Amino acid sequence: MVKNIAVIRGDGIGPEIVEQALKVLNKVAKAYGHTFNYTDVDMGGCAVDKYGDPLPEAELKKCVESDSVLLGAVGGNKWNDVPGYMRPEKGLLRLRAGMGVYSNNRPAKIWKQLADASPLKKSIVDKGINFIIVRELIGGIYFGEHKTEEVDGKPTAIDILTYNEEEIERIGRIGFETARKRNKKLCSVEKSNVLDSSRLWKKVMHKLADEYPDVELSDMLVDNCAMQIVKNPSQFDVVVTENMFGDILSDEASMITGSIGMIPSSSLGATTCGLYEPIHGSAPDIAGRDLANPIGTILSAAMMLRYSFDLDEEADAIENAVSAYLDAGYRTADIMSDGMTQVGCEKCGDLVTENLRKV
């Protein structure tokens, strides 16, 4: 198999963690007889410095024309004072919209080797944490109108939240299809006791449920969901929600698993060309110091193989290699604990690569 992968190293620790994921992908290619061609793409703060634009059209075109995109991280304090349209994060929003990826799928899974790192009580963790948050990605308040104007002589900020039936239905289908492949439980999260957009969301989700009689649909208000994620996370299988709610809940869910550095994510749309990235930020304070945890990026590469390239065996091999690395007692600084052996970013990548075997 020959696949063309657009590679966005980005800012901060991005180049370091992406380099380790590429090591693993190269080992997969050699072991299974594939060819992965990489095209470098500038996006984020590095693109602002180079072009005065967080994602020039020519760079976006490279991504759209690829078979998939692997991203490290973008942003940092260096660009805090640039105009809003030049902020590195604007490049990410433009990339998602340009690729038409409207579904962000983020697993919240606790590795058995890291159970003690969870901030939750052992009695809660022992019940298991293994669910996926399906977040609508290119609609809602993040993509609505934003303006600040004088109203009655006072500066007033206005952010518009809109969703139409089609946008809700397409993300709803992703939620139902994901649940169908797992334990057939889908929780739709909204704020229908207050927001018109949520009332439409709930109506569309229940209409869709008629097409998926094998999936158990439940509704939950977003504030209750935030509480339930820390009180009883084992109740969830798949959660589907709108953009802003998903942004907040998925970050909360990542922290109960013990380390934000271990969590991958995928963003998909109508095609198999997806965007894969770890959920953590660019961590400029540790950039270049060989301290970053590359596992989230490595597991994002595994998700790319599974969901964009249909290479389940190869994805399993990467996940098994990560598990073997943890079993051997190696830890980067963010998940270090007594009795373990601390390693840096590069060594972590080397060890996972060495552990990779054909399934």
C-alpha positions as CSV (number, residue, x, y, z in Angstrom):
1,M,0.0,0.0,0.0
2,V,1.2,3.5,-0.9
3,K,-0.2,6.4,1.1
4,N,0.7,10.1,1.0
5,I,0.7,11.8,4.5
6,A,0.8,15.5,5.0
7,V,2.9,16.2,8.1
8,I,2.4,19.3,10.2
9,R,5.1,19.5,12.9
10,G,3.9,22.8,14.1
11,D,5.2,24.7,17.2
12,G,6.7,24.0,20.6
13,I,7.1,20.3,21.2
14,G,5.3,19.5,17.9
15,P,8.4,18.7,15.8
16,E,9.8,16.4,18.6
17,I,6.7,14.3,19.1
18,V,5.9,14.1,15.3
19,E,9.4,12.8,14.7
20,Q,8.8,9.9,17.1
21,A,5.5,9.0,15.4
22,L,7.2,9.0,12.0
23,K,9.8,6.5,13.4
24,V,7.0,4.2,14.3
25,L,5.2,4.6,11.0
26,N,8.5,3.9,9.1
27,K,8.8,0.7,11.1
28,V,5.3,-0.3,10.3
29,A,5.9,0.4,6.6
30,K,9.0,-1.8,6.6
31,A,7.4,-4.6,8.6
32,Y,4.1,-4.8,6.6
33,G,5.4,-3.8,3.1
34,H,3.8,-0.4,2.8
35,T,5.1,2.9,1.5
36,F,4.3,6.2,3.3
37,N,5.3,9.3,1.5
38,Y,5.5,12.5,3.7
39,T,4.9,16.1,2.7
40,D,5.8,18.8,5.1
41,V,3.2,21.5,5.8
42,D,3.7,24.8,7.6
43,M,0.8,25.7,9.9
44,G,0.5,27.6,13.2
45,G,3.0,30.0,14.7
46,C,5.8,28.8,12.4
47,A,3.6,29.7,9.4
48,V,2.9,33.1,10.9
49,D,6.6,33.8,11.2
50,K,7.3,32.5,7.7
51,Y,4.3,33.8,5.8
52,G,2.4,36.2,8.0
53,D,-0.5,33.7,7.8
54,P,-1.2,30.7,10.1
55,L,-2.3,28.5,7.1
56,P,-1.6,29.8,3.6
57,E,-3.8,28.4,0.8
58,A,-0.8,26.6,-0.7
59,E,-0.2,24.7,2.6
60,L,-3.9,23.9,3.0
61,K,-3.9,22.5,-0.6
62,K,-1.1,20.0,0.4
63,C,-3.4,18.7,3.2
64,V,-6.5,18.4,1.1
65,E,-4.7,16.5,-1.6
66,S,-3.1,14.0,0.8
67,D,-4.5,10.7,1.9
68,S,-4.3,11.9,5.6
69,V,-2.8,14.5,7.8
70,L,-0.6,14.0,11.0
71,L,-0.4,17.1,13.2
72,G,1.8,17.7,16.3
73,A,0.7,20.9,18.0
74,V,0.4,24.6,17.2
75,G,0.5,27.9,19.2
76,G,2.5,29.4,22.0
77,N,3.0,32.5,24.1
78,K,5.2,34.0,21.3
79,W,2.1,34.7,19.3
80,N,-0.3,35.9,22.1
81,D,-0.2,39.5,20.9
82,V,-0.7,39.0,17.1
83,P,-4.0,40.2,15.6
84,G,-6.9,37.6,16.0
85,Y,-6.9,36.6,12.4
86,M,-3.2,35.7,12.6
87,R,-3.3,33.6,15.8
88,P,-1.9,30.1,15.2
89,E,-5.2,28.5,16.3
90,K,-7.0,30.2,13.4
91,G,-4.9,28.0,11.1
92,L,-6.3,24.9,12.8
93,L,-9.9,26.1,12.4
94,R,-9.2,26.8,8.8
95,L,-7.6,23.4,8.3
96,R,-10.7,21.6,9.7
97,A,-13.0,23.6,7.6
98,G,-10.9,23.3,4.5
99,M,-10.7,19.5,4.9
100,G,-14.4,19.3,5.7
101,V,-13.7,17.3,8.8
102,Y,-16.8,17.8,11.0
103,S,-16.4,15.0,13.5
104,N,-13.7,14.9,16.2
105,N,-13.4,11.5,17.8
106,R,-11.5,11.5,21.1
107,P,-11.1,8.3,23.1
108,A,-11.0,8.5,26.9
109,K,-9.3,5.3,27.9
110,I,-7.2,4.5,31.0
111,W,-4.3,2.2,30.4
112,K,-4.1,-0.4,33.1
113,Q,-0.5,0.4,33.8
114,L,-1.4,4.1,34.6
115,A,-4.5,3.5,36.7
116,D,-2.8,5.0,39.8
117,A,-2.2,8.2,37.8
118,S,-5.9,9.0,37.5
119,P,-7.1,11.8,39.9
120,L,-10.3,9.7,40.6
121,K,-10.7,7.4,43.5
122,K,-9.6,3.8,42.9
123,S,-13.1,2.5,43.4
124,I,-14.2,4.6,40.4
125,V,-11.3,3.8,38.2
126,D,-11.6,0.1,38.9
127,K,-15.0,0.1,37.2
128,G,-13.2,1.0,33.9
129,I,-12.8,4.1,31.8
130,N,-13.2,3.5,28.1
131,F,-15.5,5.8,26.1
132,I,-15.4,8.0,23.1
133,I,-16.5,11.6,22.7
134,V,-17.8,12.5,19.2
135,R,-17.7,16.2,18.9
136,E,-19.1,18.3,16.1
137,L,-16.2,20.3,14.8
138,I,-16.9,23.0,12.3
139,G,-20.2,24.5,13.4
140,G,-21.7,26.1,16.5
141,I,-20.4,29.1,18.3
142,Y,-16.8,28.8,17.2
143,F,-17.8,29.3,13.6
144,G,-20.6,31.8,14.2
145,E,-20.4,35.6,13.9
146,H,-18.1,37.3,16.5
147,K,-18.1,41.0,17.1
148,T,-17.7,43.7,19.7
149,E,-19.7,46.9,19.3
150,E,-21.2,49.7,21.3
151,V,-24.6,49.0,22.7
152,D,-26.2,51.8,24.8
153,G,-22.7,53.3,25.1
154,K,-21.2,50.1,26.5
155,P,-18.7,47.8,24.7
156,T,-20.7,44.6,24.1
157,A,-19.3,41.3,22.8
158,I,-21.6,39.1,20.7
159,D,-20.9,35.5,19.7
160,I,-23.6,33.7,17.6
161,L,-24.4,30.0,18.0
162,T,-26.2,28.3,15.2
163,Y,-26.8,24.7,14.0
164,N,-29.1,23.5,11.2
165,E,-30.8,20.2,10.9
166,E,-28.3,18.8,8.4
167,E,-25.2,19.6,10.5
168,I,-26.8,17.9,13.5
169,E,-27.9,14.9,11.5
170,R,-24.5,14.2,10.0
171,I,-22.7,14.3,13.3
172,G,-25.5,12.3,14.9
173,R,-25.0,9.5,12.4
174,I,-21.3,9.4,13.3
175,G,-22.3,9.0,16.9
176,F,-24.8,6.2,16.1
177,E,-22.4,4.4,13.8
178,T,-19.6,4.6,16.3
179,A,-21.8,3.2,19.1
180,R,-22.9,0.4,16.8
181,K,-19.3,-0.7,16.5
182,R,-18.8,-0.6,20.2
183,N,-21.3,-1.4,23.0
184,K,-24.4,0.1,21.3
185,K,-24.9,2.9,23.9
186,L,-25.1,6.5,22.7
187,C,-25.5,9.5,25.1
188,S,-26.5,12.8,23.4
189,V,-25.4,15.8,25.4
190,E,-27.0,19.3,25.0
191,K,-28.6,22.1,27.0
192,S,-32.1,21.8,25.8
193,N,-33.6,23.3,29.0
194,V,-32.1,26.7,27.9
195,L,-31.0,26.8,24.2
196,D,-33.0,26.6,21.1
197,S,-30.0,25.1,19.2
198,S,-30.0,22.2,21.8
199,R,-33.8,21.7,21.5
200,L,-33.3,21.2,17.7
201,W,-30.3,18.9,18.5
202,K,-32.4,16.7,20.7
203,K,-35.2,16.6,18.2
204,V,-32.9,15.5,15.4
205,M,-31.1,12.9,17.5
206,H,-34.4,11.2,18.5
207,K,-35.6,11.2,14.9
208,L,-32.3,9.5,13.9
209,A,-32.7,6.9,16.7
210,D,-35.6,5.3,14.7
211,E,-32.9,4.3,12.1
212,Y,-30.8,2.7,14.8
213,P,-33.1,0.4,16.9
214,D,-30.1,-1.6,18.0
215,V,-28.5,1.4,19.7
216,E,-29.7,2.6,23.1
217,L,-30.0,6.5,23.0
218,S,-30.0,8.6,26.2
219,D,-30.1,12.3,26.7
220,M,-28.0,14.3,29.2
221,L,-27.7,18.0,30.0
222,V,-24.1,19.2,29.6
223,D,-23.7,20.3,33.2
224,N,-24.8,16.9,34.4
225,C,-22.5,15.2,31.9
226,A,-19.6,17.2,33.3
227,M,-20.4,15.9,36.8
228,Q,-21.0,12.3,35.7
229,I,-17.7,12.0,33.9
230,V,-15.9,12.4,37.2
231,K,-18.6,10.6,39.3
232,N,-19.2,7.5,37.2
233,P,-17.3,7.5,33.8
234,S,-17.9,3.7,33.4
235,Q,-21.6,4.5,32.4
236,F,-20.5,6.0,29.1
237,D,-19.7,4.2,25.8
238,V,-20.1,6.9,23.1
239,V,-21.0,10.6,23.8
240,V,-22.1,12.9,20.9
241,T,-22.3,16.6,21.4
242,E,-21.9,20.0,19.8
243,N,-18.6,21.9,19.3
244,M,-18.1,24.0,22.4
245,F,-19.6,21.4,24.8
246,G,-17.4,18.7,23.2
247,D,-14.3,20.9,23.5
248,I,-14.8,21.2,27.2
249,L,-16.0,17.7,28.0
250,S,-13.2,16.0,26.0
251,D,-10.5,17.9,27.9
252,E,-12.2,16.9,31.2
253,A,-12.4,13.3,30.1
254,S,-8.7,13.3,29.1
255,M,-7.6,14.3,32.6
256,I,-9.4,11.4,34.4
257,T,-7.3,9.0,32.4
258,G,-4.1,10.0,34.1
259,S,-2.2,12.0,31.5
260,I,-3.2,14.3,28.7
261,G,0.0,13.2,26.9
262,M,-1.4,9.7,26.2
263,I,-4.6,10.7,24.4
264,P,-4.9,10.7,20.5
265,S,-7.7,12.0,18.4
266,S,-9.1,11.8,14.9
267,S,-11.1,14.3,12.9
268,L,-13.1,12.9,10.0
269,G,-15.7,14.0,7.5
270,A,-17.2,12.6,4.3
271,T,-14.0,11.2,3.0
272,T,-11.2,8.9,4.5
273,C,-8.8,11.8,4.5
274,G,-8.6,12.6,8.2
275,L,-6.7,14.8,10.6
276,Y,-4.9,13.0,13.4
277,E,-3.4,14.8,16.4
278,P,-2.7,14.4,20.1
279,I,-5.0,16.4,22.3
280,H,-2.3,18.3,24.3
281,G,-0.9,21.7,23.4
282,S,2.4,22.8,22.2
283,A,4.0,23.1,25.7
284,P,6.6,25.8,24.7
285,D,8.1,25.7,28.2
286,I,9.6,22.2,27.6
287,A,10.2,22.5,23.8
288,G,13.6,21.3,22.7
289,R,14.4,19.8,26.1
290,D,13.6,16.1,25.2
291,L,10.9,16.0,28.0
292,A,7.7,15.7,25.9
293,N,5.5,12.6,25.9
294,P,5.1,11.4,22.2
295,I,2.6,8.6,23.0
296,G,-0.4,10.7,22.1
297,T,1.0,11.4,18.7
298,I,2.1,7.8,18.2
299,L,-1.4,6.6,19.0
300,S,-2.8,9.2,16.7
301,A,-0.7,7.6,13.9
302,A,-2.3,4.3,14.9
303,M,-5.8,5.8,14.6
304,M,-4.8,7.1,11.1
305,L,-3.9,3.6,10.0
306,R,-7.1,2.2,11.4
307,Y,-9.7,4.8,10.3
308,S,-8.2,6.3,7.2
309,F,-6.2,3.4,5.7
310,D,-8.2,0.4,7.1
311,L,-5.0,-1.1,8.5
312,D,-6.4,-2.6,11.7
313,E,-3.5,-5.1,12.2
314,E,-0.9,-2.4,11.9
315,A,-2.8,-0.2,14.3
316,D,-3.0,-3.0,16.8
317,A,0.7,-3.6,16.5
318,I,1.4,0.1,17.5
319,E,-1.0,-0.1,20.4
320,N,0.6,-3.4,21.6
321,A,4.0,-1.8,21.3
322,V,2.9,1.1,23.5
323,S,1.5,-1.3,26.0
324,A,4.8,-3.3,26.1
325,Y,6.7,0.0,26.6
326,L,4.5,0.7,29.7
327,D,4.7,-2.8,31.0
328,A,8.5,-2.5,30.9
329,G,8.2,0.4,33.4
330,Y,9.3,3.2,31.2
331,R,7.7,6.7,31.7
332,T,8.2,10.2,30.4
333,A,8.3,13.0,33.0
334,D,4.5,13.7,32.8
335,I,3.6,10.2,34.0
336,M,6.7,9.3,36.1
337,S,6.1,7.5,39.3
338,D,8.1,5.6,42.0
339,G,9.8,2.5,40.7
340,M,9.6,3.5,37.0
341,T,12.4,4.4,34.7
342,Q,12.2,7.9,33.3
343,V,13.1,8.4,29.6
344,G,13.0,11.4,27.3
345,C,10.9,12.0,24.2
346,E,13.4,10.5,21.8
347,K,14.1,7.4,23.9
348,C,10.4,6.8,24.3
349,G,10.0,6.8,20.5
350,D,12.9,4.4,20.1
351,L,11.6,2.0,22.7
352,V,8.1,1.9,21.2
353,T,9.6,1.4,17.7
354,E,11.8,-1.5,19.0
355,N,8.7,-3.1,20.6
356,L,6.7,-3.1,17.4
357,R,6.1,-6.6,16.1
358,K,3.7,-8.0,13.5
359,V,0.4,-9.0,15.1
